[in-house]
Amino acid sequence: MRFLIFSLMLAVCPLPTAMAAGGEYQAAPIGQSAKPSASKKKQKEKRYINIDALHQSLPGSYLADETSLLFRVDNCDVIVLADDEHWVRFIYVKAAPHVKKSKRRDALMGVKSRLRLAYILPNQPHESISPDGTAALLYYDRPEEAESSDLIAVPRCEVLQNILCNYSAAERETAMVEGLACAFVVEKDGVELELAVDLSQPTVNYVEVRGGKVQNKMKTNPEMVVKGLFPALDSAPERAFAMFGKGAGRLRTLACDGTFYLGRNARFFVVGTADDLKDAVKNGVNIKKYGFATPDFSEWRVVLPSEVDASLLVGPLVDEPEEDTPAETPPDTPEPSAPSTTPEPPVETPTQTEPPPATTPADVPLTPEAAREAYLKMLRGM
């Protein structure tokens, strides 16, 4: 009867099963899911490279700030950019300035391919290469719908992602630019523009825009198109900031928001704070000359390892704070019971029924009868 009831219970409540190799089902351990949840799988797919770990793995590289890593590999300069959580999102590679123009494409393609194959978390990066083969932008997140179109006063990675998202591949090309900057040639409202974004600071506070071809000169106003790139700059400047500089290199202010100013000189536009525009004029920046900081990358030469396990670069390699190990809890000891009110009966001490065997001096020999009697007493005592 018990066996019959147990069989009926198994039929009504089957054990959880999991698909085994070969298509057969087998019992899954109780309390364990047959397959990982979607949230855990998504979290595993988004394990980006940590910029601090990358820096420690490349002796000679320079961590310019918390989210920017600079180094030179062979004949290429590399700028690695991370987000606020220190996850690497962009790797910008360009041929070093000293390389001859005829050799730049080969130099770039070799280094770019090695970086793509080595650093593949959360996936192998996508790429955007300049038409002349002198610069390449590697990025990990596919261009999707951008949350904004801001190009100023936002983090570096957000600006680059906004450009990738707001312009299709047919409307933008990566371009080489001197210094700590990344440039794109984009097409907006019938005007070809070069957007050069300053990468020297965690937040972008300086952008240079150069005008190019205009499809319809009669109907298109390049100045209005450039203004449309910075919708927050919608106020007229104060008289003191209506002009930056003097002479042929001066910048006429088109719009501002009280902090940032949009200036113009012919087909050259620049956006930045008042100090940025003053420095740009002082440095003689114009449509042919960039105004970005240009450090010497030769001081930060590195050698890429032949093989890289990118999974080891998802966190700091050294100086990790050790987790506090909780003190071991002593085993629970039973609490002493309350004293009983009932008196316990006295413990009876057993009385010795037989006297202990008499000791015989070792030097006195026993007679055979005495020895036999002693042996029998020993046996009875056992």
N, C-alpha and C positions, 0 to 999 in steps of 0.2 A: 504493500500500500504506500509506504514512504517513497519507494522508488518511482511509483506511478505519479505521485504528486510532484516530485522533483522534475520528472520529464515534462509534465504539463507546464510548470513554471518556466523551463527553458524554451518551450515553444512559444509562450506568450511574450517573454522578455528576452529577445536574443541579445547576445553580447555585441558591442560595437565592433565593426569590421573595418579593415583597411585593405586596399588592393595591393597584392604582392606581385613580385615579378612573375611573368607568364600569365597574368590575368586572373590568378586565383585570389580569393579573399582569405584573410586570416584575421584572427582576433587582435584588436588593438588594445594596448594597455589602458586600463581604466584610469580616467582623469587626464589622458593625453589625447590631443586632437589628431585626427588622421592626417591633416596637412596644415602648414603654418597659415596664420591669419593673413589677410591682405595688408593690414597695417604693418605687421612685422616685415613682410616682403617688401613693401614700399620703403620702409626705413632702411633696409639693407641695400636697396638699389641706390640710395642717395648718400653713400659714404664718400664724401669728397676728400681730396688730399688736404692735409693741414699744412698751412704755409710755414709754421714754426718747425714742424718735422721735416719739411722739404729743405728749409734753410740749414738745419743741422746735418742733413744727409749730403749736402754739397759744400764741403770746405772751400772757403774763398768767396762764397756768395755774400752779398751785402743786404741786410734787412733795413731798407731805407726808413720804413715805419712799420707799424704793426700789421699792415695788410699789403705791403709792397716789397717784393724781393727782386734784386738786380744782380745779373751776372753775365759773363761772356763765355760762350762756348765756341771754340775754334774761331771763326771769323764772323760770328753773329752776336748781337746784343739781345738780351732777353729781359723782359719785364713781366713778372708774375704778379697778378692782382688777386686778392681774396676779398670776401665780403666781411661784414662786421663780426661774424662768428669764426673768422680765420680760415674759411673753406675756400680753396682755390677755384676761381671761376673763369679766369682768362689768363692766357699766356701769349704775350705779344713778342714776336721775333722779327728782327730786321737785320740786314747785312750791316756790318760795321762800316763807319765812314771811310776808313782807310782802304777798303777793298775796291779794286777797280770795277767799274760798271760792268765790264764784260764777264767778270767772275762772280758777281753778286748772286745771280740766280742759282748757280750750282752750290754756292756756300749756303744759301738760305734753304734750299730743298733738302740738303743733307741733314742739317740740324733740325729742321722742322719735322722731318720724318722720324728721327730718333726720339724727339720729345713726344710725338703722338703715340709711338709704340711703347714708350716707357711709362708715361703717366696717364693711366687709363681709368681713373676713378672719378665719378661713378660710372663712366663709360669712356670709350676712346673719344677724344675731343673732335668736334667738327672744325672746319677751317674756312677762312676767307683770305685769299691770296691776292696781292696787288697784281695788276696786269703785267708790270715789268719784272715781277718775281723778286722784288727787293724787300718785301715785308709780308708777314702772315699773322693773322689773328686766330688763335685756337680758343675755342669756347666749348663748355660742357653742356649747357642748357640750350635746347633748340629754341629758335625764335618763335615766340607765341604772342598772343595779344598782350601789348604792353599796358601797364597800369597807368603810365603817363608818358608825356613826350618831353619831359624836362631835360635840359642839357646843362643847367647851371644850378649851383647850390644844393646838389644831391651827391651821394657817394659815387665814386668812380665806376664801380661795377654796374650800378643802376643806369648811369648815363650810357655806357656801352651797350647794355642790354636794350635800352630804349631805342637806340639807333638801329640795332639788329631787328627789332620787332616792328618799328614804324616804317622801314623801307625794305622792300622785297630784294632778293638777290639781284634782280635785273635793274634795280634802282640804286644800288650802292656797290662800291668797290673799296677794298682796303687800299690805303696809299701810304707810302713811306714819308715820314716827317722827321726832321732833326730834333733831337732832345727827348725829354720825358713826355711824350705825347703820342697819341694814336689818332690817325686821320682816316677819313672816309670821303670818297667822292660820291655824292648822292644827287638824285634828280628830284626836285620839288617844284610843282606848279610850273613846269616848263623851263626851269632854270637849273643849270648844273652848278653845284656848290661843293666846295671842299670844306668839311668840318674837321678841325684839328682840336682835339680835347686835351687839355693839360692833365697829366697824370702824376704830377709832383706832390700833390696833397691828397689825403683821403677823401676830401670833398672837392668837387670840381668848382673852382672859382674863376676860371679863365678859359675862354674858348676863342679861337680864331676862325673866321669864315672868309673864304675867298670865292669870289664870283667867277663864273665861267661862261659857257655858251648859253645863249637865250634863244629858245625856239621861235618866239614871236616877239620881236623887239617893239612892235607897235602896241601890243596889248599887254605886255608883261613888264612889271616894274620890279626889278631885282631887290630894291630897298624894301618894298612891302613884303616880298617873299622872305627875306631874312628876318624882318620884324616878326613874321609869323612863327619863326622858330623859337621865339622867346616871348610867349604871350603875357607873362607876368610883367614885362617891361612895357607898361602902357601909359606912363606919365611923362610930362615934359620936364626937362631938367631945370634946376635952378641956374641962375645966370652965372654963378661961379663955376659950374660944371658944364656949361654949354659947349666948351671947347677944351681939348687937352693938347698942349703943345703949341708950337708956333711954326710958321713957315710951311714948306711943302709937306712935311711929315705930320702935320697936326691932324687930330681926329675930331670930327664934328659929332657931337652927341645927338643921337636920334631919339632915344627913349631911355627911361630909367624906372626904378622902383624905390629909390631912396638909398639903396645899397649897391646895386649893380647898374652899370651903364653900358649902353650899346653905342659904339662909336664907328664912324665911317671915314675912309679916305679912298676915294674912287671906287674900285671894285674890291677893296679890302675892308673887312668888318672885324671888330674885336669887342668881346663882352667880358666885363670883369668889374672889380671894385674900382674906386677912384685911384687908389694906389697902383692897381694893376695897369690901368691905362696910362698913368704917368710913367711907370717903369717901361711899358711897351714903347712909348714915344722916345724915352731917353735911350733905349737900346736900338732905336732906328728900325723898328719892325715895320714891314710893309708887305705888299702882295708877293714879293719875291724872297723876303727874309722872315724866318720864324723867330718868335720871341720866347721860346721855351728853354728851361734850364737844360744844359747839355753836360752831364758829368762824364768823366773818363772811365768807361767800362773796363778798360784794360787792367785796372786795379783789382777787378773782381773776377779773375779767370777761374773757371772750374773745369773739371773733367767729369763728363757724364759716365756713370758706371755702365759696363757692358750689359748687365742685367739688373732690372729694378723690380722689386716686389712692391707694387703700389699699395697693397693692403697694409704694409708696415708704416705707411706715411699718413695714416688717418688720425694721429694724435702725437703729442710731444714724445720725443725719444728719451729725453733725460729730464732730470729735475721734476719728476712727477711726484706730487705729494702722496705719501703713503697713506692708505686708508687706515683709520684707527681700528685696531682689532679689539672687539669687545671683550672685557674680562670674563673669564670663565665663571659661570655661576656654580657655586658648590652644590652638590646634590642635596635635595631636600632631606632634612633629618626629621624624623617623627617627633612631634612635640611631646614633652613628658605628660603623661596622663595625670589627672587629678587624684590626689590620695584618696584611697577608699576609706569609708567610714566604718566598714565591717572589719573587726580585728582578724588578722590572719592567724591560723593555728600555728603553734610553734613547730619548727622543723625538728623532727626526731632524729637524733644522731644515732646511727646504728652502733650497737655495742659489739665489742669483739668477743666472739664465742670461744675463740681458741687463743691461747697465749702464743706470742711469737716464739718461734723455735729458738731454743737456747743456743747461744753461740759457743762454739768450742774453740779453744785456742788452737792456732794453726800448728803449733809445735807438739801437740799431744796427739798421738796416733789413736784411731778408733779401732775398736775390736770389730770383727766381722758382724756380730749381732748388732752392735751399736750402729754400724754403717748401714745395715739393712733397715733398721728402724728409722734412721734419719731419711733414707731414700723414700720409704713409704709415707712418712709425714709430708715430704715435699710433694709427692704425687697427690695426696689428699688436699693439700693447700692449693694446688692448681685446679 
